[in-house]
Amino acid sequence: MNIAVSAPLPAVAAAAPAKAHGLGRRITWLLLLPSTLWFVLLLLMPLVVILLFSLGERSAVGGYSPAFTFANYLNLASRAAAFSNTLVLAPLGTLVCLLAAYPLAYFLAVKVQRNRSLLLTLVIVPFWTSFLIRTYAWIFILSGKGIPALLASLGLDDVRLINTPTAVLIGIVYGYLPLMVFPIFVSLEKLDKRLLEASHDLGAGAFETFRRVTLPLSAPGVITGVMLVFILLMGEFLIPAILGGGKVFFVGNALVDLFLQSRNWPFGSAVAMTLVAMMLAIIAVYLKLVARFGGRQQDGML
Amino acid sequence: MNDKALWLRSYSTSVYLFLYAPIALIMLFSFNAGRSGLSFECCSTQWFGRAFDNPFIMEALGNSALIALCSALLATLFGTLAVFGLQRVGGRVRMLFDALTYCAIIVPGIVIGIATLIAFITLFDLFNPLLAALDMGIPKLRMGFFTVIAAHSLFTMALVMVIVRTRVDALDKALLEASADLYAPPLDTFWRVILPQIAPAILAGFLLAFTFSFDDFIIAFFVAGSESTLPIYIFSSIRRGITPEINAISTVIILASLALLFTSRYLQGRRAA
């Protein structure tokens, strides 16, 4: 019967069981049709269009005119500032996030017994509430009447925070900390606590145990968290736009400018493709690392 | 040892403060009696009234709610159908869908926004002359509600697929066999055994999809055309300066999304009755 299904059949041979099977197959494809359509129309096709645009030329009125040229890619250097800002602040932000998140994840996974899932939910929930609103809240804290005024009353005058790289960094840590905590928590929670006791019994100090037992065993979570945060940071727009005040800008801000203000779509597409290529490279490194450290993929924030 | 635990505990408490203080600050400032966005005088609820009387805010709010509702419904429907479809296919198709799902989740919003923007514009440029030539009174295709709904529902469909699939994979297969043994037709088994068990996951996925769409700024910023959504309105207002009115509407949004999120997590965590 299995053979009958896959081979093209003469009408006579299409007996009742095969018919039922054909119906089942049609149902399967009907179930998958909408999502397939969506993936093709709204994910794959747009990415292909971007790729084509990036090889085109800017038409006189803005927008796109067909061509086949690498000029847009060769011109990337004209947006070097955006790339270098991104490539400095995204890794730095990821690192600070990691350092801030690890102790919290450790605390939740190892030390907390009661209310653990509630406490974890409280960490994750801010990530899903309006990023825009949570970011602009920092204008209160970082602008003249916030922390600088507080510092001035302590005798530290003329501290500027808003519209500096520091402000952007604070915004980054604030925005992405929850995303870092979760995967680290998951890998620490799975860690067999008896290993810690064993290490202690064998005479290792607390630091030695952390360095040689806890840290290596939580590596998959750390790698996942770092990758998630880093990739999202590479495409960040809101934090630099709101807390960087046009002085600290990322590739994302350059993209908004290129597409919505100066309307240089082919060049913008080249910038976007470069961004995507950088992300793919990071994912490739991630998959290599995961293969080495034996972690598994996890869809943390859901 | 105890010192270390104490250190960890106080550090963790300060992280929670760090996470929630800015949110609390916005809420506090929405009760400002003064006109300035950045200095606080106690206390008044007038800004809530003013925000809800502002026609621009109300229009943006309505747009956001409508877009979120439509895109979440589409995402939930398409995503759930796909999960069931994937139960009936081989490993290779499943892997392909997994790859696409993770791709849709991981590609940053800004790239999705740009890509859908230029894809739609290219499509519209192709179809509009055709529509005009047909002369059937079909309005010109342009960026607006539908493009935002489409772009949002791609990402949220992937979310729904991950959430619902987790629950479907955890279904007790013995129950399905028992149902079949008792001569229930497959559709009956679906309605009376499978659906009740996965309904909370579907609802959780819907709520998460709604929240995402309602809060999204960057995708809508690219594909909304001349339409305004609430995040777009807030973004353009804070560029001109923060007002208590904006704080008031932000407070309402935060409270609403917190309620939705906790409901969603509760539903995800609940064991089937």
HADDOCK unambig.tbl for C-alpha pairs under 7 A between the chains (distance, minus, plus):
assign (segid A and resid 28 and name CA) (segid B and resid 85 and name CA) 5.01 0.50 0.50
assign (segid A and resid 28 and name CA) (segid B and resid 88 and name CA) 6.43 0.50 0.50
assign (segid A and resid 31 and name CA) (segid B and resid 81 and name CA) 5.01 0.50 0.50
assign (segid A and resid 31 and name CA) (segid B and resid 82 and name CA) 5.58 0.50 0.50
assign (segid A and resid 31 and name CA) (segid B and resid 84 and name CA) 6.96 0.50 0.50
assign (segid A and resid 31 and name CA) (segid B and resid 85 and name CA) 4.93 0.50 0.50
assign (segid A and resid 32 and name CA) (segid B and resid 81 and name CA) 6.64 0.50 0.50
assign (segid A and resid 32 and name CA) (segid B and resid 82 and name CA) 4.86 0.50 0.50
assign (segid A and resid 32 and name CA) (segid B and resid 85 and name CA) 5.41 0.50 0.50
assign (segid A and resid 34 and name CA) (segid B and resid 78 and name CA) 5.76 0.50 0.50
assign (segid A and resid 35 and name CA) (segid B and resid 78 and name CA) 5.57 0.50 0.50
assign (segid A and resid 35 and name CA) (segid B and resid 79 and name CA) 6.66 0.50 0.50
assign (segid A and resid 35 and name CA) (segid B and resid 82 and name CA) 6.22 0.50 0.50
assign (segid A and resid 38 and name CA) (segid B and resid 154 and name CA) 6.38 0.50 0.50
assign (segid A and resid 42 and name CA) (segid B and resid 116 and name CA) 6.45 0.50 0.50
assign (segid A and resid 42 and name CA) (segid B and resid 151 and name CA) 6.73 0.50 0.50
assign (segid A and resid 42 and name CA) (segid B and resid 154 and name CA) 6.66 0.50 0.50
assign (segid A and resid 43 and name CA) (segid B and resid 104 and name CA) 6.96 0.50 0.50
assign (segid A and resid 46 and name CA) (segid B and resid 115 and name CA) 4.73 0.50 0.50
assign (segid A and resid 46 and name CA) (segid B and resid 116 and name CA) 5.46 0.50 0.50
assign (segid A and resid 46 and name CA) (segid B and resid 119 and name CA) 5.00 0.50 0.50
assign (segid A and resid 47 and name CA) (segid B and resid 115 and name CA) 5.86 0.50 0.50
assign (segid A and resid 49 and name CA) (segid B and resid 119 and name CA) 6.03 0.50 0.50
assign (segid A and resid 50 and name CA) (segid B and resid 115 and name CA) 5.98 0.50 0.50
assign (segid A and resid 103 and name CA) (segid B and resid 8 and name CA) 6.76 0.50 0.50
assign (segid A and resid 104 and name CA) (segid B and resid 12 and name CA) 5.33 0.50 0.50
assign (segid A and resid 107 and name CA) (segid B and resid 8 and name CA) 6.24 0.50 0.50
assign (segid A and resid 125 and name CA) (segid B and resid 261 and name CA) 6.94 0.50 0.50
assign (segid A and resid 129 and name CA) (segid B and resid 254 and name CA) 6.42 0.50 0.50
assign (segid A and resid 129 and name CA) (segid B and resid 257 and name CA) 6.04 0.50 0.50
assign (segid A and resid 129 and name CA) (segid B and resid 258 and name CA) 6.94 0.50 0.50
assign (segid A and resid 130 and name CA) (segid B and resid 215 and name CA) 4.99 0.50 0.50
assign (segid A and resid 133 and name CA) (segid B and resid 250 and name CA) 6.55 0.50 0.50
assign (segid A and resid 134 and name CA) (segid B and resid 22 and name CA) 6.78 0.50 0.50
assign (segid A and resid 134 and name CA) (segid B and resid 23 and name CA) 6.34 0.50 0.50
assign (segid A and resid 137 and name CA) (segid B and resid 22 and name CA) 5.38 0.50 0.50
assign (segid A and resid 137 and name CA) (segid B and resid 23 and name CA) 6.78 0.50 0.50
assign (segid A and resid 137 and name CA) (segid B and resid 26 and name CA) 6.14 0.50 0.50
assign (segid A and resid 138 and name CA) (segid B and resid 22 and name CA) 6.51 0.50 0.50
assign (segid A and resid 140 and name CA) (segid B and resid 38 and name CA) 6.18 0.50 0.50
assign (segid A and resid 174 and name CA) (segid B and resid 19 and name CA) 6.73 0.50 0.50
assign (segid A and resid 232 and name CA) (segid B and resid 108 and name CA) 6.05 0.50 0.50
assign (segid A and resid 235 and name CA) (segid B and resid 108 and name CA) 5.85 0.50 0.50
assign (segid A and resid 235 and name CA) (segid B and resid 110 and name CA) 6.30 0.50 0.50
assign (segid A and resid 252 and name CA) (segid B and resid 110 and name CA) 6.90 0.50 0.50
assign (segid A and resid 272 and name CA) (segid B and resid 111 and name CA) 6.66 0.50 0.50
assign (segid A and resid 302 and name CA) (segid B and resid 163 and name CA) 6.95 0.50 0.50
